[in-house]
Amino acid sequence: MPGTKSGLHIRVAQLLGNATTIETSKSWVFLTETHVYKLKKRVRDELQDLTSLRGRHDNALTEIDLNRRLAPQTYLGALRLREDANHTLALFGPGRTIDWLVEMKRLPASRMLDQMIFVHGGQREILAPFIDILARELIVFYQSCPRTCLGPDELFSVVLDQQEMNNAVLFDPLFSDQYARFNAVTDALGNLYERTYDHMADRVAKGWIRECHGDLRLEHICLIDPPAIFDCLEFNRNLRLLDPYQEITQLGIEADLMGAPWIMTALWTALADALGSPANAALRNFYVITYALLRARLCLAHLLRPAPRTPEKWLPLGLRYIAMAERSLGIEGTPDT
């Protein structure tokens, strides 16, 4: 299989008792009744290199360390994947280390926030108590997150770099019929940078850019007691340097797309009451637009890979994020579907 040693994921699934296997862009994930194991693929892109055993080991340890901040009982450790002289795989005993597995406790799928929103139709009266608990967990986390020493110039360089990566995907010839729409959004965003700079500089000066989760999404939150918030963005610290209000805005966007727009306001209000100094409306709008474009890029990038999984999913979803950016920019685009 592309991205990992041929057949290794099949052998690992068998080793784990014919575990259910899920493929992601950079990992193979194996589900047993009680545990989850993750095997990194041997891939390399502009953000990370997992082609060496050392690189995958380092990445596994970083993932565990960072995720224990918000899910300490979930991330159990790194396991050596060993192979003996007869090419038999084992997790313990003799044999050379051929790879590493991240071992996690399996969380109940029914308690994932995306599933709870889906099952309850986004109803506030049912979900609000869980969102209150989640807010309290995030407030404690953000209070302890280290502040960046980078200045606004350095932080804006990260934003601009991400926009270049967005453009490389959005303006691929495969999406040429959407060029006019994408151009309108990216041009309007470009005009916002100068007007946003002073707002960002103020957030930096006040210590609000911190090392956050980095990928706070509905499917990364399990509403058990206490909540487990997992699968953070582990491979690039710069991309974890966020305003806490920026991060909860991103989560709110995902909830909005699932029909629960009230969650963004509830989380924003809870953080503002506890932390104070929320980002102003202009910066909040900037956070919405930049995240929507990032998610659009990640959706459409699936279609640029050989044999993409569920290809019918990615263009409509990517265009929903574009529609959200258009609304925030006041651009008349194609109605969201």
C-alpha positions as a Markdown table, in Angstrom:
| # | Residue | x | y | z |
|---|---|---|---|---|
| 1 | Met | 0.0 | 0.0 | 0.0 |
| 2 | Pro | 1.3 | 3.5 | -0.7 |
| 3 | Gly | 2.7 | 5.3 | 2.3 |
| 4 | Thr | 3.7 | 2.2 | 4.5 |
| 5 | Lys | 5.5 | -1.1 | 4.1 |
| 6 | Ser | 3.5 | -3.3 | 1.9 |
| 7 | Gly | 1.0 | -5.3 | 3.9 |
| 8 | Leu | 2.2 | -4.1 | 7.3 |
| 9 | His | -1.1 | -2.7 | 8.3 |
| 10 | Ile | -2.8 | -6.0 | 7.5 |
| 11 | Arg | -0.2 | -7.9 | 9.6 |
| 12 | Val | -0.7 | -5.4 | 12.5 |
| 13 | Ala | -4.5 | -5.9 | 12.4 |
| 14 | Gln | -4.0 | -9.6 | 12.6 |
| 15 | Leu | -1.5 | -9.2 | 15.4 |
| 16 | Leu | -4.1 | -7.2 | 17.3 |
| 17 | Gly | -6.7 | -9.9 | 16.9 |
| 18 | Asn | -8.2 | -8.9 | 13.5 |
| 19 | Ala | -8.8 | -5.4 | 14.7 |
| 20 | Thr | -11.0 | -3.1 | 12.7 |
| 21 | Thr | -8.8 | -0.9 | 10.4 |
| 22 | Ile | -9.4 | 2.7 | 9.5 |
| 23 | Glu | -7.1 | 4.5 | 7.0 |
| 24 | Thr | -6.4 | 8.2 | 7.4 |
| 25 | Ser | -4.1 | 10.4 | 5.2 |
| 26 | Lys | -1.1 | 9.7 | 7.4 |
| 27 | Ser | -1.9 | 6.8 | 9.6 |
| 28 | Trp | -3.5 | 3.4 | 9.9 |
| 29 | Val | -5.8 | 3.2 | 13.0 |
| 30 | Phe | -6.7 | -0.1 | 14.5 |
| 31 | Leu | -9.7 | -0.5 | 16.8 |
| 32 | Thr | -10.2 | -3.3 | 19.3 |
| 33 | Glu | -13.0 | -3.6 | 21.8 |
| 34 | Thr | -11.0 | -1.7 | 24.5 |
| 35 | His | -8.1 | 0.0 | 22.8 |
| 36 | Val | -7.0 | 2.0 | 19.7 |
| 37 | Tyr | -3.6 | 1.7 | 18.1 |
| 38 | Lys | -2.1 | 4.1 | 15.5 |
| 39 | Leu | 0.6 | 3.2 | 13.0 |
| 40 | Lys | 2.1 | 6.2 | 11.2 |
| 41 | Lys | 2.5 | 5.9 | 7.4 |
| 42 | Arg | 5.8 | 6.4 | 5.8 |
| 43 | Val | 4.9 | 9.7 | 4.2 |
| 44 | Arg | 6.4 | 13.1 | 3.7 |
| 45 | Asp | 4.9 | 16.4 | 2.9 |
| 46 | Glu | 5.7 | 20.1 | 3.3 |
| 47 | Leu | 5.0 | 20.0 | 7.0 |
| 48 | Gln | 6.5 | 16.7 | 8.2 |
| 49 | Asp | 8.7 | 13.8 | 7.2 |
| 50 | Leu | 7.7 | 10.3 | 8.5 |
| 51 | Thr | 9.8 | 8.3 | 6.1 |
| 52 | Ser | 12.3 | 7.2 | 8.7 |
| 53 | Leu | 11.8 | 5.0 | 11.8 |
| 54 | Arg | 13.3 | 7.7 | 14.0 |
| 55 | Gly | 10.9 | 10.3 | 12.5 |
| 56 | Arg | 7.9 | 8.1 | 13.2 |
| 57 | His | 9.2 | 7.4 | 16.7 |
| 58 | Asp | 9.7 | 11.1 | 17.5 |
| 59 | Asn | 6.3 | 11.9 | 16.1 |
| 60 | Ala | 4.6 | 9.2 | 18.2 |
| 61 | Leu | 6.2 | 10.5 | 21.4 |
| 62 | Thr | 5.3 | 14.1 | 20.6 |
| 63 | Glu | 1.7 | 13.1 | 19.9 |
| 64 | Ile | 1.5 | 11.3 | 23.3 |
| 65 | Asp | 3.1 | 14.1 | 25.2 |
| 66 | Leu | 0.9 | 16.9 | 23.7 |
| 67 | Asn | -2.4 | 14.9 | 23.9 |
| 68 | Arg | -1.9 | 14.1 | 27.5 |
| 69 | Arg | -2.5 | 17.7 | 28.3 |
| 70 | Leu | -6.2 | 17.3 | 27.6 |
| 71 | Ala | -6.7 | 13.5 | 27.5 |
| 72 | Pro | -4.2 | 12.1 | 30.1 |
| 73 | Gln | -6.1 | 8.9 | 30.7 |
| 74 | Thr | -6.6 | 8.2 | 27.0 |
| 75 | Tyr | -3.0 | 8.2 | 25.7 |
| 76 | Leu | -1.3 | 5.1 | 27.2 |
| 77 | Gly | 2.1 | 5.2 | 25.5 |
| 78 | Ala | 4.2 | 4.1 | 22.5 |
| 79 | Leu | 4.6 | 0.4 | 21.8 |
| 80 | Arg | 7.5 | -1.1 | 19.8 |
| 81 | Leu | 6.4 | -3.2 | 16.8 |
| 82 | Arg | 9.0 | -6.0 | 16.6 |
| 83 | Glu | 9.8 | -8.5 | 14.0 |
| 84 | Asp | 11.8 | -11.7 | 14.7 |
| 85 | Ala | 14.1 | -13.7 | 12.4 |
| 86 | Asn | 11.1 | -15.5 | 11.0 |
| 87 | His | 9.4 | -12.2 | 10.2 |
| 88 | Thr | 6.8 | -12.7 | 12.9 |
| 89 | Leu | 5.4 | -9.6 | 14.4 |
| 90 | Ala | 5.1 | -9.1 | 18.1 |
| 91 | Leu | 4.7 | -6.2 | 20.6 |
| 92 | Phe | 6.9 | -7.8 | 23.3 |
| 93 | Gly | 9.9 | -10.1 | 23.5 |
| 94 | Pro | 12.9 | -10.4 | 21.2 |
| 95 | Gly | 13.1 | -9.0 | 17.7 |
| 96 | Arg | 14.2 | -5.8 | 15.9 |
| 97 | Thr | 12.0 | -2.7 | 16.1 |
| 98 | Ile | 10.5 | -2.1 | 12.7 |
| 99 | Asp | 7.9 | 0.5 | 13.7 |
| 100 | Trp | 6.0 | 2.1 | 16.6 |
| 101 | Leu | 2.3 | 2.1 | 17.6 |
| 102 | Val | 0.6 | 4.8 | 19.6 |
| 103 | Glu | -1.6 | 3.0 | 22.2 |
| 104 | Met | -4.8 | 4.7 | 23.4 |
| 105 | Lys | -7.8 | 3.7 | 25.4 |
| 106 | Arg | -10.9 | 3.4 | 23.2 |
| 107 | Leu | -13.5 | 6.1 | 23.9 |
| 108 | Pro | -17.2 | 5.6 | 23.4 |
| 109 | Ala | -18.3 | 6.7 | 19.9 |
| 110 | Ser | -21.7 | 7.7 | 21.2 |
| 111 | Arg | -20.2 | 10.4 | 23.4 |
| 112 | Met | -18.2 | 12.1 | 20.6 |
| 113 | Leu | -19.5 | 15.7 | 20.2 |
| 114 | Asp | -20.2 | 15.3 | 16.5 |
| 115 | Gln | -22.3 | 12.2 | 17.2 |
| 116 | Met | -24.2 | 13.9 | 20.1 |
| 117 | Ile | -25.0 | 16.9 | 17.9 |
| 118 | Phe | -26.2 | 14.6 | 15.1 |
| 119 | Val | -28.3 | 12.4 | 17.4 |
| 120 | His | -29.9 | 15.3 | 19.2 |
| 121 | Gly | -30.3 | 17.5 | 16.2 |
| 122 | Gly | -28.2 | 20.2 | 17.7 |
| 123 | Gln | -30.8 | 20.9 | 20.4 |
| 124 | Arg | -29.5 | 23.4 | 22.9 |
| 125 | Glu | -31.7 | 22.3 | 25.8 |
| 126 | Ile | -30.1 | 18.8 | 25.6 |
| 127 | Leu | -26.6 | 19.7 | 24.7 |
| 128 | Ala | -26.0 | 22.9 | 26.7 |
| 129 | Pro | -24.9 | 21.1 | 30.0 |
| 130 | Phe | -22.3 | 19.2 | 28.1 |
| 131 | Ile | -21.0 | 22.4 | 26.4 |
| 132 | Asp | -20.8 | 24.1 | 29.8 |
| 133 | Ile | -18.6 | 21.2 | 31.0 |
| 134 | Leu | -16.4 | 21.4 | 27.9 |
| 135 | Ala | -16.0 | 25.2 | 28.3 |
| 136 | Arg | -14.8 | 24.7 | 31.9 |
| 137 | Glu | -12.2 | 22.2 | 30.7 |
| 138 | Leu | -11.0 | 24.4 | 27.9 |
| 139 | Ile | -10.8 | 27.5 | 30.2 |
| 140 | Val | -8.4 | 25.6 | 32.6 |
| 141 | Phe | -6.4 | 24.5 | 29.6 |
| 142 | Tyr | -6.1 | 27.9 | 28.0 |
| 143 | Gln | -5.1 | 29.5 | 31.3 |
| 144 | Ser | -2.1 | 27.1 | 31.5 |
| 145 | Cys | -1.0 | 27.2 | 27.8 |
| 146 | Pro | 2.4 | 28.8 | 27.3 |
| 147 | Arg | 2.4 | 32.1 | 25.6 |
| 148 | Thr | 4.4 | 32.6 | 22.4 |
| 149 | Cys | 7.5 | 34.8 | 22.3 |
| 150 | Leu | 7.0 | 35.4 | 18.6 |
| 151 | Gly | 5.9 | 38.8 | 17.4 |
| 152 | Pro | 3.1 | 39.8 | 15.0 |
| 153 | Asp | 5.4 | 39.8 | 12.0 |
| 154 | Glu | 6.5 | 36.2 | 12.7 |
| 155 | Leu | 2.9 | 35.1 | 13.4 |
| 156 | Phe | 1.6 | 36.8 | 10.2 |
| 157 | Ser | 4.3 | 34.9 | 8.3 |
| 158 | Val | 2.7 | 31.7 | 9.4 |
| 159 | Val | -0.7 | 33.0 | 8.2 |
| 160 | Leu | 0.7 | 34.0 | 4.8 |
| 161 | Asp | 2.5 | 30.7 | 4.4 |
| 162 | Gln | -0.8 | 28.9 | 5.0 |
| 163 | Gln | -2.5 | 31.1 | 2.4 |
| 164 | Glu | 0.1 | 30.2 | -0.1 |
| 165 | Met | -0.6 | 26.5 | 0.6 |
| 166 | Asn | -4.3 | 27.2 | 0.3 |
| 167 | Asn | -3.8 | 28.8 | -3.1 |
| 168 | Ala | -1.7 | 26.0 | -4.4 |
| 169 | Val | -4.7 | 23.7 | -3.9 |
| 170 | Leu | -7.6 | 26.0 | -4.7 |
| 171 | Phe | -6.1 | 27.1 | -8.0 |
| 172 | Asp | -5.1 | 23.6 | -9.1 |
| 173 | Pro | -6.5 | 23.0 | -12.7 |
| 174 | Leu | -8.8 | 20.4 | -11.4 |
| 175 | Phe | -10.9 | 23.2 | -9.8 |
| 176 | Ser | -10.7 | 25.7 | -12.7 |
| 177 | Asp | -14.5 | 26.0 | -12.8 |
| 178 | Gln | -14.3 | 27.5 | -9.3 |
| 179 | Tyr | -11.5 | 30.0 | -10.0 |
| 180 | Ala | -13.7 | 33.1 | -10.1 |
| 181 | Arg | -15.2 | 32.3 | -6.8 |
| 182 | Phe | -11.9 | 31.4 | -5.2 |
| 183 | Asn | -10.3 | 34.5 | -6.5 |
| 184 | Ala | -13.0 | 36.7 | -5.0 |
| 185 | Val | -12.4 | 35.2 | -1.6 |
| 186 | Thr | -8.6 | 35.2 | -1.6 |
| 187 | Asp | -8.5 | 38.8 | -3.0 |
| 188 | Ala | -10.8 | 40.0 | -0.3 |
| 189 | Leu | -8.8 | 38.2 | 2.4 |
| 190 | Gly | -5.6 | 39.8 | 1.1 |
| 191 | Asn | -7.2 | 43.2 | 1.6 |
| 192 | Leu | -7.9 | 42.3 | 5.3 |
| 193 | Tyr | -4.3 | 41.6 | 6.3 |
| 194 | Glu | -3.2 | 45.2 | 6.7 |
| 195 | Arg | -6.3 | 46.1 | 8.6 |
| 196 | Thr | -5.9 | 43.1 | 10.9 |
| 197 | Tyr | -2.3 | 43.5 | 11.7 |
| 198 | Asp | -2.7 | 46.0 | 14.5 |
| 199 | His | -5.4 | 43.8 | 16.1 |
| 200 | Met | -3.1 | 40.8 | 16.0 |
| 201 | Ala | -0.2 | 42.9 | 17.4 |
| 202 | Asp | -2.4 | 43.9 | 20.3 |
| 203 | Arg | -3.3 | 40.2 | 21.0 |
| 204 | Val | 0.4 | 39.3 | 21.0 |
| 205 | Ala | 1.3 | 42.1 | 23.3 |
| 206 | Lys | -1.4 | 41.1 | 25.8 |
| 207 | Gly | -0.2 | 37.4 | 25.8 |
| 208 | Trp | -3.2 | 35.9 | 24.0 |
| 209 | Ile | -1.3 | 33.9 | 21.4 |
| 210 | Arg | -0.7 | 30.6 | 23.1 |
| 211 | Glu | 0.3 | 27.0 | 22.3 |
| 212 | Cys | -3.2 | 25.5 | 22.0 |
| 213 | His | -4.7 | 22.2 | 20.8 |
| 214 | Gly | -4.4 | 23.2 | 17.2 |
| 215 | Asp | -7.1 | 21.0 | 15.7 |
| 216 | Leu | -10.1 | 21.4 | 18.0 |
| 217 | Arg | -12.9 | 19.7 | 16.1 |
| 218 | Leu | -16.1 | 18.0 | 17.1 |
| 219 | Glu | -14.9 | 14.5 | 16.5 |
| 220 | His | -11.8 | 15.1 | 18.7 |
| 221 | Ile | -14.0 | 15.7 | 21.8 |
| 222 | Cys | -15.5 | 12.9 | 23.8 |
| 223 | Leu | -18.0 | 14.1 | 26.5 |
| 224 | Ile | -17.2 | 11.6 | 29.2 |
| 225 | Asp | -16.4 | 12.6 | 32.8 |
| 226 | Pro | -14.0 | 14.4 | 32.6 |
| 227 | Pro | -14.1 | 15.2 | 28.8 |
| 228 | Ala | -11.3 | 13.8 | 26.7 |
| 229 | Ile | -10.1 | 16.2 | 24.1 |
| 230 | Phe | -7.7 | 14.4 | 21.9 |
| 231 | Asp | -5.9 | 14.2 | 18.5 |
| 232 | Cys | -4.2 | 17.6 | 18.7 |
| 233 | Leu | -2.1 | 19.0 | 15.9 |
| 234 | Glu | 1.2 | 17.5 | 16.9 |
| 235 | Phe | 3.5 | 17.9 | 13.9 |
| 236 | Asn | 4.0 | 21.7 | 13.8 |
| 237 | Arg | 4.2 | 23.9 | 16.9 |
| 238 | Asn | 3.7 | 27.1 | 14.8 |
| 239 | Leu | 0.3 | 25.9 | 13.8 |
| 240 | Arg | -0.7 | 25.4 | 17.4 |
| 241 | Leu | 0.1 | 29.0 | 18.2 |
| 242 | Leu | -3.4 | 30.4 | 18.4 |
| 243 | Asp | -5.6 | 32.8 | 20.2 |
| 244 | Pro | -7.9 | 30.7 | 22.4 |
| 245 | Tyr | -10.8 | 32.6 | 21.0 |
| 246 | Gln | -9.6 | 31.7 | 17.6 |
| 247 | Glu | -9.5 | 28.0 | 18.5 |
| 248 | Ile | -13.1 | 28.0 | 19.9 |
| 249 | Thr | -14.3 | 30.0 | 16.8 |
| 250 | Gln | -12.9 | 27.1 | 14.7 |
| 251 | Leu | -14.8 | 24.6 | 16.8 |
| 252 | Gly | -17.9 | 26.8 | 16.5 |
| 253 | Ile | -17.7 | 26.8 | 12.7 |
| 254 | Glu | -17.7 | 23.0 | 12.7 |
| 255 | Ala | -20.8 | 23.0 | 15.0 |
| 256 | Asp | -22.5 | 25.6 | 12.8 |
| 257 | Leu | -22.0 | 23.3 | 9.8 |
| 258 | Met | -23.7 | 20.5 | 11.7 |
| 259 | Gly | -26.7 | 22.7 | 12.6 |
| 260 | Ala | -25.7 | 23.9 | 16.1 |
| 261 | Pro | -24.6 | 27.5 | 15.5 |
| 262 | Trp | -25.4 | 28.4 | 19.2 |
| 263 | Ile | -22.3 | 26.4 | 20.4 |
| 264 | Met | -19.9 | 29.1 | 19.1 |
| 265 | Thr | -21.6 | 31.8 | 21.0 |
| 266 | Ala | -21.9 | 29.7 | 24.2 |
| 267 | Leu | -18.2 | 28.9 | 24.2 |
| 268 | Trp | -17.2 | 32.4 | 23.3 |
| 269 | Thr | -19.3 | 33.8 | 26.1 |
| 270 | Ala | -18.0 | 31.3 | 28.7 |
| 271 | Leu | -14.3 | 32.1 | 27.8 |
| 272 | Ala | -15.0 | 35.8 | 27.8 |
| 273 | Asp | -16.5 | 35.6 | 31.3 |
| 274 | Ala | -13.6 | 33.5 | 32.7 |
| 275 | Leu | -10.6 | 34.8 | 30.8 |
| 276 | Gly | -11.7 | 38.3 | 29.8 |
| 277 | Ser | -10.2 | 40.3 | 26.9 |
| 278 | Pro | -12.0 | 38.6 | 24.0 |
| 279 | Ala | -10.8 | 39.3 | 20.5 |
| 280 | Asn | -12.8 | 42.1 | 18.8 |
| 281 | Ala | -15.3 | 41.6 | 16.0 |
| 282 | Ala | -12.9 | 42.3 | 13.2 |
| 283 | Leu | -10.4 | 39.8 | 14.4 |
| 284 | Arg | -13.1 | 37.2 | 15.1 |
| 285 | Asn | -14.3 | 37.6 | 11.5 |
| 286 | Phe | -10.7 | 37.2 | 10.3 |
| 287 | Tyr | -10.5 | 33.9 | 12.3 |
| 288 | Val | -13.6 | 32.6 | 10.6 |
| 289 | Ile | -12.3 | 33.4 | 7.1 |
| 290 | Thr | -8.8 | 32.0 | 7.5 |
| 291 | Tyr | -10.1 | 28.8 | 9.1 |
| 292 | Ala | -12.8 | 28.3 | 6.4 |
| 293 | Leu | -10.1 | 28.6 | 3.7 |
| 294 | Leu | -7.8 | 26.2 | 5.5 |
| 295 | Arg | -10.6 | 23.6 | 5.8 |
| 296 | Ala | -11.6 | 24.2 | 2.1 |
| 297 | Arg | -8.0 | 23.5 | 1.1 |
| 298 | Leu | -7.8 | 20.3 | 3.2 |
| 299 | Cys | -11.0 | 19.0 | 1.7 |
| 300 | Leu | -10.0 | 19.7 | -1.9 |
| 301 | Ala | -6.5 | 18.3 | -1.4 |
| 302 | His | -8.0 | 14.9 | -1.0 |
| 303 | Leu | -9.1 | 15.0 | -4.7 |
| 304 | Leu | -5.5 | 15.7 | -5.7 |
| 305 | Arg | -4.3 | 12.3 | -4.3 |
| 306 | Pro | -4.3 | 9.1 | -6.3 |
| 307 | Ala | -7.4 | 7.1 | -5.6 |
| 308 | Pro | -8.9 | 9.4 | -3.0 |
| 309 | Arg | -11.2 | 7.9 | -0.4 |
| 310 | Thr | -14.9 | 9.0 | -0.7 |
| 311 | Pro | -14.2 | 11.4 | -3.6 |
| 312 | Glu | -17.8 | 12.5 | -3.8 |
| 313 | Lys | -17.6 | 14.0 | -0.3 |
| 314 | Trp | -14.8 | 16.5 | -0.7 |
| 315 | Leu | -15.8 | 19.2 | -3.3 |
| 316 | Pro | -19.3 | 19.8 | -1.8 |
| 317 | Leu | -17.8 | 20.0 | 1.7 |
| 318 | Gly | -15.0 | 22.3 | 0.6 |
| 319 | Leu | -17.4 | 24.6 | -1.1 |
| 320 | Arg | -19.5 | 24.8 | 2.1 |
| 321 | Tyr | -16.4 | 26.3 | 3.8 |
| 322 | Ile | -15.9 | 28.6 | 0.9 |
| 323 | Ala | -19.5 | 29.8 | 1.3 |
| 324 | Met | -18.8 | 30.5 | 5.0 |
| 325 | Ala | -15.8 | 32.6 | 4.0 |
| 326 | Glu | -18.0 | 34.4 | 1.5 |
| 327 | Arg | -20.6 | 35.3 | 4.0 |
| 328 | Ser | -18.0 | 36.6 | 6.4 |
| 329 | Leu | -16.5 | 38.7 | 3.7 |
| 330 | Gly | -19.8 | 40.0 | 2.4 |
| 331 | Ile | -19.3 | 38.4 | -0.9 |
| 332 | Glu | -22.3 | 37.1 | -2.9 |
| 333 | Gly | -21.4 | 33.5 | -3.8 |
| 334 | Thr | -23.2 | 30.3 | -4.6 |
| 335 | Pro | -25.8 | 29.4 | -2.0 |
| 336 | Asp | -24.6 | 26.9 | 0.6 |
| 337 | Thr | -26.0 | 23.5 | 0.2 |
